[in-house]
Amino acid sequence: MRDKSLLKEDTDRVDGFDKVTGRAKYFAEYQIPGTTYGVLVPSTITKGKITGIDSKAAERAPGVLAVVSHLNRPVVAGYETGKDQGVPNNMMKIFYTDQISFNGQPIAMVVADTYERAVYAATLVKGTYAKEAFETDFEKNLSKAKAPKNPAQASYLRGTADAYKNAAVQIEASYTLPTETHNPMELHGILANWESADKITVYAKTQGVKATQGTIASTFKLPLTNVQVNSEFVGGGFGMALRTWPLEIAAIIAAKQVNKPVKLVITRDQMFTLAGHRPYAFQKVGLGADKDGQLTGITHEAWGHTATYEDFTENVVSMSKFMYNSANVNTTYKIVPLNVGVPIWMRGPGEATGAFALESAMDEMAHSLDMDPIAFRVKNYTEEDPEKSRPYSSKNLKEAYKMGAEKIGWSKRNNKPGTNKDGNWLVGYGMSTGVFNASRGRASAKGILKSDGTLLLQSAASDIGPGTGTGMVQIAHEVLGIPVSKITFELGDSSFPTAPSQGGSATLSTVGSAVSDVCNALKAKIAEMATQSGLSASAKFVDVLKKNNLPSVEVTMESKGGEEQKKYSMYSFSIHFVQVKVNPLTGVVKVSKIVSVGDSGRIVSPKTARSQMVGGAVGGLGMALTEETVMDHRFGRYVNNNFADYHVPVHADIPEIEVVFVNKPDPYINPMGAKGMGEIALIGFSAAVANAVFNATGKRIRTLPITPDKILA
Amino acid sequence: MSVKEENIPENEGRRDFLKQGTLFTALALTPVSLLKAADQKADEKFAELFEKVSLRIKVNGKAHELFVEPRVTLLDLLREQLALTGTKKGCDHGQCGACTVHIDGTRVNSCLQLAVMNEGKEITTIEGLANEDVLHPMQAAFIKHDGFQCGYCTPGQIMSAVACVREGHAGSKGEIREYMSGNICRCGAYPNIVDAIEEVHKSGVQV
């Protein structure tokens, strides 16, 4: 943001200059004199008790300042609650007891004066354990599934349960999604610096500076104002930075112990064990329809894993309740506790898991009915939300289906699978729908108009990459007419006015509304000052400030939605179209063309919005074809915990991606008429690929990822 | 005089070793002063002389005369000792490309290089690609085509992209995709990155 004059277009990213020059600073890159380095020592067992930690050799190693563990850690005020677990957000208390709940759980942290010395000394720490039997195999433990305590996850029934079983046309199928790992490019960690005994500053990798501030404050029982969290740039999150992880608390504890700043950057393999993942999921879907293709029953049952020490839940079956017109719907969702680190929402979260099953099943039903998959969806289109019996704030999916079908060349698709060829390759077309709650929460922002003609906006929002600052600057520009190059939006600082975490596709809607409200208030204030000082109400703010001899004028406001949130169901929608080529000899699947259509209200920042849809398609392609975190159940360890063996898409995997937006403002959700897009960009995508593979080959793959062995099996 | 490996008790730290070792005896230190030296961490300062080696290296045109441990990677030297944090650590295993720099003009994963392997060499990082406040054509093209989101892989992508064009591997989108596949972007900006590289290549501008 230092030199916006270098930006060629108003729609360029406001932080583009910093990002392409290497000036953007991520948490591990702040220079604090005297910084020491922390390295975690992982448990080598999966369940049991620590019987001893031999840290003598490590303590004697050069440059080592401390080996911190449950045996010697300083007092952590929030730990002394009398409960075994249950510091803020029910988080595992690190270095608290001798209990081990998953493989790789940190048993100690070595702190040394250089990174290399800390890495070496960590290899010298030897833990001894009393091992206990553990469970990491999801499918073997399905019978231990339990209903989550969260009432939002309760079973749902509309009409008659399992009505599909009485339908003229029925399909019943099971779908499996393996564990996936977020793997943002930036490694997780924290840089912790106690300024005094009860005051701390951290540089964090977080999707919510206020959330991180709250967790640290309650864990160490500090006043909020004594915890400063900075997180201006975040190198990707995809959900994994939506909470403060125990490893961050470990670094803060260690910093207290050595009384020096501690920097912890975990390793790529630790990203698989200590910073969450998308849980393994098993789903059963039953669909019933009459001969004309009218759905008469939807049954959707889902199971996902969680940790033994904490419950994680997400919305896997929600889409089945309202997406299609069926008088009878029943859903259940259960969780299976395993000896793994606790999962966390991963882009699209549960909705993406659920959409893979429902949208695959919809394709299977269309095939059974010998109907075009789009025609089948249009036949069961809902004009109002059948779950909550109220209208949608806006929904333009019929138009979106047409737009996408035309772009991908849907007319070239043959409804009969396995009949379209290009040389030795089988060609298939597939589509799917995605949907995610479009919410507007509560946020505050500060706006300062200055006599030099600039506007400074501040809010404690976060940006993991979608272009938050760029969107906010454009919203302010639209309200005040100030050139984009004269507007700065600052975020990632816990001392700014409160904003929610960046998750659930809500930032643009929530923080954007606050920015819009603040700018409108500034506009009104300037107009009032103008009139009072004898200027025209439409006088320029610079002239008004000068006339009043003021260097600046500022407004801080909170903004939130009103009654409209109860009157309407608000959702963002997407449709994904893919063309695949499948080699019948090798089983290789190449996605050769992608068209993603977004129906998410008005598009505020076209360039970054397009990129977000492109990125979701790339993530969805990984989910469909390559991503799987593989556990060796003999040891309870992940075997492919690196980028060579956990395959995220690379350049060579990605074809041209066309993005189309319906771009019609939602009349109710917020002042901009804009709905969130981060999740819908990915939700449903994997089903579009599976459906295209079926269209190409006649093979229905119900277990992701769709690897060549499954095509050839 | 040589110090044999078997003289060092397993898992014992250097301080114990130095306290017992023949090295100090040879230097005519009495046991008392030796223990005192150990307490004051003089042993570590002394050991540094043996542990570190000199390294002359040019980074972004600036000559450095350094004294580094042989186990320090080029990536960690740049980030932790020279405060050049534009080069990113994404995996430390040469699997993601976030740490790509140019060594004497060739693109290399700096996490797979020990710093001391680069005696006399010239390193270019993202900070040295352009002059102050004037963007390199590839940097400008990345902004124009929005070739990034979070920005973390971006310096590596750009260093790799510049090399890709210089190598003559930017002749088509397919070729660019192949020769850029060592640089992972988890945000999924790939099509935009390819567009940026293709445009720079087609413009014929000197990179």
Interface residues (C-beta under 8 A of the other chain):
Chain A: D3 L6 L7 K8 E9 D12 R13 D15 G16 F17 D18 K19 V20 T21 G22 R23 A24 K25 Y26 A28 E29 Q31 A57 E59 R60 A61 P62 G63 T114 Y115 E116 Y120 L124 N183 P184 M185 E186 L187 F233 V234 G235 G236 G237 F238 V265 T267 R268 I464 G465 P466 G467 K607 T608 R610 S611 Q612 V614 G615 G616 A617 V618 G619 N642 F643 A644 V648 P649 V650 H651 A652 I654 E656 I657
Chain B: N11 E12 G13 R14 R15 D16 E44 A47 E69 R71 V72 D76 R79 E80 A83 L84 T85 G86 T87 K88 K89 G90 C91 D92 H93 Q95 C96 A98 T125 I126 E127 L129 A130 D133 L135 Q139 A140 F142 I143 K144 D146 F148 Q149 C150 G151 Y152 C153 T154 P155 I158 I176 R177 E178 M180 S181 G182 N183 I184 C185 R186 C187 G188 A189 Y190 P191 N192 I193 V194
